[in-house]
């Protein structure tokens, strides 16, 4: 709490020009400030706050930013619906620059303490949905959630901002690009890990016989696309399906191998109707070409890459060890979900054969076949 008098003319000197505020008997009384509507995102300036004000001629809301929040001066009332998320100390000034006070005993504000109230302005979307960071599962990112503890003394520490979808994700010595698509956050490139999340090695089997034997023993394994290590630099590694049925995690903490439902959500965001998305085989009109990398992408293909997913080719490896379709097909594995009707695993396929604009949704096949893999955030 700050006590009057203050320097009303802002010159830093207490003199007769300031004492008028201290002696003013009709200043606004500022009793409370609350959030009526959270901001729509971490950087949006559209939260609405409500002030409990009586008397005087309130002119502006002054927000003194704490823990990295910016200082703001907002006109009353129009600025009260243009507040960005943050942690603030709030004061109210009248048209003469005098600060509102806490009370008006006997109807007079003369000599009363200035009103300075703290407020946390929250936001409804934490990186497209709080996910695991919405600690209290209320759908709102606020001081109850570990990713937006505005009151924490170390709030500005980058380690406290784990839920962005615009910075590369460091994992096992490599920085994966990510992309926000609707409410989902996806890796925009294929995995190239060689160990499980817990550090256990994933066996590499280049020889055909070793690759085939991994299937016979239900062992997760990886290889280079087309048996060429340089292809992993573009397309990531290839993995058999036993890898994702092993039980050991392969994606970073807070991320997972996409489910059938994750892909359906992605396809529907791209305009595929639900009834079409639930079909198997080639489906959709142009979702495949719109998700594929474009000729100008870092890894060029023949799509338009409208949302930055950068689906790339890379082909597959048969359980026998034979490679195929290195430049023609991009196959991504998924795990089952409620929509999968009991299937153990499946693939999504984009390509430039058969129906180049659509996508394949397929179950079954051979768990020993090798395909590419991505991660999506929890």
Secondary structure, 3 states (H helix, E strand, C coil): CCCCCCCCCCCCCCCHHHHHHHHCCCCCEEEEEEEEECECCCCCCCEEEEEEEECCCEEEEEEEEECCCCCEEEECCHHHHCECCEEEEEEEEECCCCECECCCHHHCCCCCCECCEEEEECECCCCCCCHHHCCCCCCCECCCCCCCCCCCCCCCCHHHCCCCCCCCEEECCEEECEEEECCEEEECCCCCCCECCCCCECEECCCHHHHHHHHHCCCCEEEEHHHCHHHHHHHCEEEECCCCCCCCCCCCCCEEECEHHHHHHHHHHCCCCHHHHCCCEEECCCHHHHHECECCCCCCCCECCCCCCCECCCCEECCCCCEECCCCEEEEEEECCHHHCCCCEEEEEEECCCCCCCEEEEECCCCCCEEECCEEEC
